[in-house]
């Protein structure tokens, strides 16, 4: 059966281009996909409960679930503590960190990728804070204006640091080094996101190992597709749907 992997949409407002395109894409999965893997940062910010402007995409995910699509969510570095809503409302499987899943007899290592760069110490500290259960509790007790303020600050900081980090770090090299470690541990496939850099590489030997970096739904509109045991990297274009 067909499985789809998406990541890094960083959804904000429903009239944004990437938001509108993603809604169309998700609607097209009904009846044509058995599992949707969301590999982190679908939202610009989520900590414990949704903002009202996420209602359209959440309704589309409800429709997907109702149509029989399984939803699996890997938390990223902009979305934390997804479980209460996604598990209760969408019967989703939520992973707070990396995990190995078996697909068609292959060991597939899936992670958002925010922990791949072990030398990014400032982020690793920030992640520890946001993933702390106490942070989740405080977010539930705080008035809505507080997480909204945090979201806007986090978004602005992320935009400021994006080009600086891209110039400082060799993202593709970091991803390949990380994947090589997972392959040595016995994984057949590595799927990651976070770096907004879409590419896929297959091993030159007969091992059949595959590395997929998903890209994003901001500029690339890229996604992964698993069909009959074969993984591919694709790009969504509304023109292909007749829109």
PyMOL commands that set and color helices and strands:
alter all, ss='L'
color gray80, all
select helices_A, chain A and resi 17-27+52-66+83-90+121-130+133-141+144-168+171-184+238-241
alter helices_A, ss='H'
color red, helices_A
select strands_A, chain A and resi 2-6+35-38+46-47+70-74+79-80+93-95+99-103+106-110+189-192+199-202+210-213+222-227+230-235
alter strands_A, ss='S'
color yellow, strands_A
deselect
rebuild
show_as cartoon
